Amino acid sequence: MAKFKIGDKVVCIQSEVGNEIQVGWTGVIDEESHYPYVRWDNYGDYICLSESRLAYAHESPVEIVSKASAPEYTGGSSSYYKVNVVNPVSHGDPYEVECQDIIEALGMNFGAGNIFKAIWRICAAKKGKAKKGYVDSVYDLEKIIFFAQRELELEKLKAKG
């Protein structure tokens, strides 16, 4: 099992005798027991990889397409909140900036920070740096509207004095 980890994406490279798995099928290692179970995209169900094949990693009927990455939901900074500035306006060296750094540098309040983060996530997703499970920007757009309305109410109250 050392070759495989939960979350690894695999592709079938050798069909096993008497098994429903077909060459070219893709799936994800979804459960770890003595032998890994794969949830096959093409099959819609789990099939355990055979005992005999997994005894020797080089004889495995599947090949890892991509390794499972560390979870993005850690409570800390995530890759979709970082961006590389390749050609800075200030003509300095390229650098990496994080969403939280900008929020703090500009002294944003809670509402403005949430609006900024939602815009950041929408733009990051368009560049391929989306949060796991991110389907579309509807949630973030609704969040922007909610916090913008709240910020507007607070500004109106402040203006009344």
C-alpha positions as CSV (number, residue, x, y, z in Angstrom):
1,M,0.0,0.0,0.0
2,A,3.0,2.3,0.4
3,K,2.8,3.2,-3.3
4,F,-0.7,4.5,-3.0
5,K,-2.3,7.1,-0.7
6,I,-5.9,8.1,-0.3
7,G,-6.6,10.8,-2.8
8,D,-4.1,9.6,-5.4
9,K,-5.6,9.7,-8.9
10,V,-4.9,6.5,-10.9
11,V,-5.4,5.1,-14.3
12,C,-5.7,1.4,-15.2
13,I,-2.8,0.2,-17.3
14,Q,-3.4,-3.5,-17.3
15,S,-6.8,-5.3,-17.1
16,E,-6.9,-8.1,-14.6
17,V,-8.4,-11.5,-15.5
18,G,-12.0,-11.8,-14.3
19,N,-12.2,-8.1,-13.2
20,E,-14.5,-5.4,-14.5
21,I,-11.7,-2.8,-14.7
22,Q,-10.8,-1.8,-18.2
23,V,-7.5,-0.3,-19.5
24,G,-7.7,3.5,-19.5
25,W,-10.3,3.8,-16.7
26,T,-9.5,6.5,-14.1
27,G,-10.3,6.6,-10.5
28,V,-9.2,7.8,-7.0
29,I,-7.8,5.8,-4.2
30,D,-10.7,6.3,-1.8
31,E,-10.3,3.9,1.1
32,E,-7.3,2.4,2.8
33,S,-7.5,-1.1,4.2
34,H,-5.1,-3.9,3.6
35,Y,-5.5,-3.3,-0.1
36,P,-6.5,0.1,-1.6
37,Y,-10.0,0.5,-3.0
38,V,-10.5,2.7,-6.0
39,R,-13.6,4.6,-6.8
40,W,-13.6,4.2,-10.6
41,D,-15.0,7.2,-12.6
42,N,-16.0,4.9,-15.4
43,Y,-17.7,2.3,-13.2
44,G,-19.3,4.5,-10.6
45,D,-18.4,2.2,-7.8
46,Y,-15.5,0.8,-5.8
47,I,-13.3,-2.1,-6.9
48,C,-10.5,-3.3,-4.7
49,L,-7.1,-3.7,-6.5
50,S,-6.1,-7.4,-6.4
51,E,-4.0,-8.9,-3.7
52,S,-1.6,-10.6,-6.1
53,R,-0.8,-7.5,-8.1
54,L,-0.3,-5.2,-5.2
55,A,2.2,-7.6,-3.6
56,Y,4.8,-6.1,-5.9
57,A,4.3,-2.4,-6.7
58,H,6.0,-2.7,-10.1
59,E,3.3,-5.2,-11.1
60,S,0.3,-3.0,-10.1
61,P,-2.5,-2.8,-12.6
62,V,-2.8,0.9,-12.1
63,E,-0.4,3.8,-12.5
64,I,-0.5,7.0,-10.4
65,V,-1.6,9.9,-12.5
66,S,-1.3,12.5,-9.7
67,K,-0.5,12.3,-6.0
68,A,-2.9,13.4,-3.4
69,S,-2.0,16.9,-2.2
70,A,-2.2,18.3,1.3
71,P,-5.7,19.4,2.2
72,E,-6.5,23.1,1.5
73,Y,-8.8,23.2,4.6
74,T,-6.1,23.6,7.2
75,G,-7.3,26.8,8.9
76,G,-4.2,28.5,7.7
77,S,-3.0,30.0,4.5
78,S,-4.0,28.2,1.3
79,S,-2.5,28.2,-2.2
80,Y,-5.5,30.0,-3.7
81,Y,-4.8,33.0,-1.4
82,K,-1.3,33.5,-2.9
83,V,-0.3,35.0,-6.2
84,N,2.9,35.8,-7.9
85,V,3.4,39.3,-9.1
86,V,5.7,38.8,-12.0
87,N,6.0,42.3,-13.4
88,P,5.5,44.8,-10.4
89,V,4.3,48.3,-11.2
90,S,7.1,49.6,-8.9
91,H,9.6,48.0,-11.2
92,G,11.0,45.9,-8.3
93,D,11.7,42.2,-8.3
94,P,8.9,39.7,-8.8
95,Y,7.3,38.6,-5.5
96,E,4.6,36.5,-4.0
97,V,1.7,38.3,-2.2
98,E,-1.0,36.8,0.0
99,C,-4.6,38.0,0.3
100,Q,-4.3,38.4,4.1
101,D,-1.2,40.7,3.7
102,I,-3.2,43.1,1.5
103,I,-6.2,43.1,3.9
104,E,-4.0,43.9,6.8
105,A,-1.8,46.4,5.0
106,L,-4.9,48.4,3.9
107,G,-6.5,48.1,7.4
108,M,-9.8,46.6,6.0
109,N,-12.6,45.9,8.5
110,F,-14.3,42.5,8.6
111,G,-16.8,43.3,5.9
112,A,-14.4,44.8,3.4
113,G,-12.0,41.9,4.1
114,N,-14.6,39.4,3.3
115,I,-15.6,41.2,0.1
116,F,-11.9,41.4,-0.9
117,K,-11.3,37.6,-0.2
118,A,-14.4,36.7,-2.2
119,I,-13.2,38.7,-5.2
120,W,-9.8,37.1,-4.8
121,R,-11.2,33.6,-4.8
122,I,-13.3,34.3,-7.9
123,C,-10.2,35.6,-9.8
124,A,-7.9,32.8,-8.5
125,A,-10.4,30.2,-9.6
126,K,-10.4,31.7,-13.1
127,K,-6.6,31.2,-13.1
128,G,-7.0,27.6,-12.0
129,K,-6.2,28.1,-8.3
130,A,-9.6,27.1,-6.8
131,K,-10.6,25.8,-3.4
132,K,-11.4,22.1,-3.4
133,G,-15.0,21.7,-4.5
134,Y,-15.3,25.1,-6.0
135,V,-17.9,24.8,-8.8
136,D,-18.7,28.4,-9.7
137,S,-18.6,31.9,-8.2
138,V,-22.3,32.1,-7.1
139,Y,-21.5,31.7,-3.4
140,D,-18.7,34.3,-3.5
141,L,-20.9,36.7,-5.4
142,E,-23.7,36.3,-2.9
143,K,-21.2,36.9,-0.1
144,I,-20.0,40.1,-1.8
145,I,-23.5,41.4,-2.0
146,F,-24.2,40.5,1.6
147,F,-21.1,42.3,3.0
148,A,-21.5,45.2,0.6
149,Q,-25.0,45.8,1.8
150,R,-23.8,45.7,5.4
151,E,-20.9,48.1,4.6
152,L,-23.4,50.4,2.9
153,E,-25.7,50.4,6.0
154,L,-22.7,51.1,8.3
155,E,-21.6,54.0,6.1
156,K,-25.1,55.5,6.1
157,L,-25.3,55.3,9.9
158,K,-21.9,56.9,10.2
159,A,-22.9,59.7,7.9
160,K,-26.0,60.4,10.0
161,G,-23.7,60.9,12.9
